[in-house]
Amino acid sequence: MVEGMSLLASPSRSASADGEPVSRSAWVRALATAALAPLLTGYLATAALLTLILAIATSSHFSTAAVFATTGPVWLAAYQVPLQIGGQPLGVLPVLPTIGVCVFVARTARSAAGRLGCTTVNRVPPVIAAIAGAHALAGGILAVVSGDGYISVDVLSAIFVPALVAALAATVGVARQCGLTAELRRYLDPIALHGLRAGALGIAGLLAAGCLTLFVATSLSAPTIGALFHEVAPGVGSATGLWLLSVAYVPNAVVLALGFATGPGLELGGVAAGPFTFTGGGVPPFPLLGALPDERALWWPVFLLLPIAVGALVGWTLRTCHDDPMTRLRTVGVAGALVGFGTVVAGFLAGGRLASGPFDPVGIPLGFVSIAAFLWIALPGALVAWFAGPRPQPAEDTGDADEDADADAETGESDEDTADEGAADEDTADEDGADEDGADEDGDLADEYDDELDLDDETDADHPDDTDTDTAAEVDEIDEANDEIDTDLDIEADDTATDDTATDTEGREDTPTADSAGDDGDSDDADNGDSGHDGHGVTGAEVDESPDEGRDQDRGADRH
């Protein structure tokens, strides 16, 4: 709360993005430096270069007034402002000074934004506005001052063109620092970003193809270029100035060579040259124009391999941007569209009016070159991105996977059935074991009964002289005991047979295959058990009959 009150109470300070306050005087100094540094540096550098050229030129008269009168139009030409020289238009302006000016303005803007802590998008407009406004004001002043000389400039063009170039350069300089590029990434599709990066690579590749084409042309025309230097600039000073001017126009020549390599060719008034067409004629005595051939050669279509290679390179970089081939094709289309647009901008900057004679205009056919550049990127790039990138799995593989899954499921079910059958067999074996235990218990009861009978027989043999009354009582008791034992054995046999029958019925319902074997075993066990019970019963009856017959014989003997 205290910090907030202190900031409100100090109107001469404003908070930067990192929380540190920046004074208004610091803002003024930073903005003034960003606005005036490119202007003063560019103007002084232009004046120094002109002074050097005029000083070393062979047949020239150095004059300070002439230097300052020429510096203004030349500075405007560095910002691509068209000039009027002796009433004739000069729109073919060197691109190399423009590149240098843009780089210097971008670095100045970035430095000012860093000192002011402009790390958000809403804080950089003052920096860009200060730079653009200063360039507009300086351009208007220079156009008015040089309006009465041999070199004249349109005032409106001198105001708006430098301001536009400076604003674009400053925006590019602060874009990353203030987060503008991050904001653009948020609103752009990732596929579009891949296409834009590949498009930038395609533009660089086509420019490299233009450089290679220009190198081959100048190498083959080296004697002609040397003759033009000696003819136009015989002295060392004049040759130096002509060499500097030729270097400033090298980017223009690269763009013209790009038009030649892509197919539509280049135009210099009535002179036209391309891989399949050629119209000869006279050209101005300028060293770079000495690279133009005098007649067509049959091997020129070989240069078309350069843009094809660039398109293949773009497709190779996009082969892994997405798994879907159609999406990769759309990305290649975005890259081709950017390349087409870039060739239009480059052709516009590199060409222009050249007086009003037979050499007007100079440049490349923008429409045809744009279409050709798009096709050279899109077609080879699409083929490479389609066949070199990953492809989706065919539907047959999915079907095979489903069949394998079904087979695994069936195998699992059969394993479960086998496990159930094994469990059923174990249950049946347990039941058979229970039946065998029951049969063993019945056998034990029968053995005990036989032992009792043997004991009674031994007792009767030891006491043959007992009275008939005792014998009759004992016989009755034995008969009663025998009846009770027989009744118990019959009840147990019936219970065991009933349990076996119920177990067999349950086994047949649960496991049809395994139970059939179990039923056979149970039936055999039941039969054995029944036969065992019957055997025990017969034995008991025979035992019962044997003592009765003996006792009857004893009683008959007593009567006698």
Secondary structure as GFF3:
##gff-version 3
##sequence-region A 1 560
A	DSSP	alpha_helix	2	9	.	.	.	ID=ss1
A	DSSP	beta_strand	13	15	.	.	.	ID=ss2
A	DSSP	beta_strand	21	23	.	.	.	ID=ss3
A	DSSP	alpha_helix	24	56	.	.	.	ID=ss4
A	DSSP	alpha_helix	64	78	.	.	.	ID=ss5
A	DSSP	beta_strand	83	85	.	.	.	ID=ss6
A	DSSP	beta_strand	88	90	.	.	.	ID=ss7
A	DSSP	alpha_helix	96	115	.	.	.	ID=ss8
A	DSSP	three_ten_helix	121	123	.	.	.	ID=ss9
A	DSSP	alpha_helix	125	145	.	.	.	ID=ss10
A	DSSP	three_ten_helix	146	148	.	.	.	ID=ss11
A	DSSP	beta_strand	151	153	.	.	.	ID=ss12
A	DSSP	alpha_helix	155	175	.	.	.	ID=ss13
A	DSSP	alpha_helix	180	187	.	.	.	ID=ss14
A	DSSP	alpha_helix	190	220	.	.	.	ID=ss15
A	DSSP	alpha_helix	222	232	.	.	.	ID=ss16
A	DSSP	alpha_helix	236	248	.	.	.	ID=ss17
A	DSSP	alpha_helix	250	262	.	.	.	ID=ss18
A	DSSP	beta_strand	266	268	.	.	.	ID=ss19
A	DSSP	beta_strand	271	273	.	.	.	ID=ss20
A	DSSP	beta_strand	278	279	.	.	.	ID=ss21
A	DSSP	three_ten_helix	287	291	.	.	.	ID=ss22
A	DSSP	three_ten_helix	300	304	.	.	.	ID=ss23
A	DSSP	alpha_helix	305	317	.	.	.	ID=ss24
A	DSSP	alpha_helix	325	350	.	.	.	ID=ss25
A	DSSP	beta_strand	362	363	.	.	.	ID=ss26
A	DSSP	alpha_helix	366	388	.	.	.	ID=ss27
A	DSSP	alpha_helix	395	462	.	.	.	ID=ss28
A	DSSP	alpha_helix	468	510	.	.	.	ID=ss29
A	DSSP	alpha_helix	512	559	.	.	.	ID=ss30
###
